[in-house]
Amino acid sequence: MAIPAPPSPPLQMWQLRLALESDVPELEMLIPLSVRSLQTPCYTQAQMEAALGPVFGVDRQLIRDGTYFVAESVGVIVGCGGWSRRSSLYGGDGHRAGEDPLLDPHRDAARVRAFFVHPAWARRGIGRAIMVACEQAIIAAGFQKVDIVATLAGEPLYAAFSYAVVEHYEIPMRDGLSLPVVRMTRSLESA
Ligand SMILES: CC(C)(COP(=O)(O)OP(=O)(O)OC[C@H]1O[C@@H](n2cnc3c(N)ncnc32)[C@H](O)[C@@H]1OP(=O)(O)O)[C@@H](O)C(=O)NCCC(=O)NCCS
């Protein structure tokens, strides 16, 4: 009697690629969707609305640097995130005055930046896949350390990659509001 074949693994329904400037309008729709759904356990509606733009937004500099990834499923962007060789720790470029200064890989920590997954695609490994791609690129660029200013919603993802909490603090926003975040770090020397 023939031995039944084991069930085949589920097909990965999305693929990673580098983001393009032409993706910006789609990213600008994805980010509020992700924030308003996946951050509700952590922040009030007022905090999320105040953070959209100044804290949560597209940083075109990352796209120009070739350090921002999108996860795409049949032509639709369902997740994004990246890393940076520049100084800013968070925020869209629309709220930045002037050039974001370059970091020194021998002295400074690279940044992990701006991860947003579509709520219908959460917990399917997209964040994890983008982190793996970021860390590979960060190591290839010669950095030995990574810093992240994480939302409280993002903290478990980075904790799963052995990032350690450095400090909790609050980002001041409009109308006297503030956003509690957590600064996390990891050395990649032994990675
Ligand atoms: C944070 C975020 C990017 C994670 O994306 P994701 O694709 O759902 O994450 P993954 O499926 O790759 O999860 C990888 C691991 O991270 C951890 N993790 C992710 N989301 C988690 C959650 N809500 N609760 C607990 N652990 C979580 C788990 O260890 C998970 O592994 P597992 O599913 O095998 O248990 C997503 O929740 C999101 O877009 N949040 C809103 C925007 C935001 O706050 N971004 C962070 C900016 S710093």
The ligand as a MOL file (V3000), in Angstrom:
LIG
                    3D

  0  0  0     0  0            999 V3000
M  V30 BEGIN CTAB
M  V30 COUNTS 48 50 0 0 0
M  V30 BEGIN ATOM
M  V30 1 C 4.5860 45.0380 15.1150 0
M  V30 2 C 4.1550 44.4490 13.7810 0
M  V30 3 C 4.9570 45.1210 12.6540 0
M  V30 4 C 4.4160 42.9250 13.7830 0
M  V30 5 O 4.1820 42.4200 12.4830 0
M  V30 6 P 3.6920 40.9170 12.2060 0
M  V30 7 O 3.8950 40.6360 10.7660 0
M  V30 8 O 2.3130 40.7280 12.7510 0
M  V30 9 O 4.7120 40.0630 13.0960 0
M  V30 10 P 5.1210 38.5340 12.8550 0
M  V30 11 O 3.9110 37.7480 12.4510 0
M  V30 12 O 6.2930 38.4610 11.9550 0
M  V30 13 O 5.5480 38.1190 14.3340 0
M  V30 14 C 6.8640 37.6590 14.6530 0
M  V30 15 C 6.9430 37.4400 16.1380 0
M  V30 16 O 6.8350 38.6880 16.8320 0
M  V30 17 C 6.0780 38.5100 18.0460 0
M  V30 18 N 4.8000 39.2240 17.9150 0
M  V30 19 C 4.3590 39.9270 16.8560 0
M  V30 20 N 3.1710 40.5050 17.1250 0
M  V30 21 C 2.8450 40.1540 18.3790 0
M  V30 22 C 1.7340 40.4320 19.2310 0
M  V30 23 N 0.7030 41.1900 18.8250 0
M  V30 24 N 1.7250 39.8900 20.4660 0
M  V30 25 C 2.7310 39.1080 20.9010 0
M  V30 26 N 3.8260 38.8010 20.1330 0
M  V30 27 C 3.8790 39.3220 18.9000 0
M  V30 28 C 5.8330 37.0080 18.1690 0
M  V30 29 O 6.9540 36.4430 18.8150 0
M  V30 30 C 5.8290 36.5850 16.6930 0
M  V30 31 O 6.1220 35.2320 16.4890 0
M  V30 32 P 4.9410 34.1260 16.5020 0
M  V30 33 O 3.8150 34.6650 15.6590 0
M  V30 34 O 5.6120 32.9220 15.9210 0
M  V30 35 O 4.5450 33.9860 17.9510 0
M  V30 36 C 2.6250 44.6770 13.5720 0
M  V30 37 O 1.9300 44.2310 14.7240 0
M  V30 38 C 2.2190 46.1180 13.3100 0
M  V30 39 O 2.2510 46.5700 12.1680 0
M  V30 40 N 1.8290 46.8760 14.3650 0
M  V30 41 C 1.2910 48.2150 14.2080 0
M  V30 42 C 2.3550 49.2150 13.8180 0
M  V30 43 C 3.4790 49.2420 14.8230 0
M  V30 44 O 3.2880 49.5340 15.9970 0
M  V30 45 N 4.6950 48.9630 14.3290 0
M  V30 46 C 5.8870 48.9040 15.1460 0
M  V30 47 C 6.6420 50.1690 14.9580 0
M  V30 48 S 8.1060 50.1720 16.0150 0
M  V30 END ATOM
M  V30 BEGIN BOND
M  V30 1 1 1 2
M  V30 2 1 2 3
M  V30 3 1 2 4
M  V30 4 1 2 36
M  V30 5 1 4 5
M  V30 6 1 5 6
M  V30 7 2 6 7
M  V30 8 1 6 8
M  V30 9 1 6 9
M  V30 10 1 9 10
M  V30 11 2 10 11
M  V30 12 1 10 12
M  V30 13 1 10 13
M  V30 14 1 13 14
M  V30 15 1 14 15
M  V30 16 1 15 16
M  V30 17 1 15 30
M  V30 18 1 16 17
M  V30 19 1 17 18
M  V30 20 1 17 28
M  V30 21 1 18 19
M  V30 22 1 18 27
M  V30 23 2 19 20
M  V30 24 1 20 21
M  V30 25 1 21 22
M  V30 26 2 21 27
M  V30 27 1 22 23
M  V30 28 2 22 24
M  V30 29 1 24 25
M  V30 30 2 25 26
M  V30 31 1 26 27
M  V30 32 1 28 29
M  V30 33 1 28 30
M  V30 34 1 30 31
M  V30 35 1 31 32
M  V30 36 2 32 33
M  V30 37 1 32 34
M  V30 38 1 32 35
M  V30 39 1 36 37
M  V30 40 1 36 38
M  V30 41 2 38 39
M  V30 42 1 38 40
M  V30 43 1 40 41
M  V30 44 1 41 42
M  V30 45 1 42 43
M  V30 46 2 43 44
M  V30 47 1 43 45
M  V30 48 1 45 46
M  V30 49 1 46 47
M  V30 50 1 47 48
M  V30 END BOND
M  V30 END CTAB
M  END
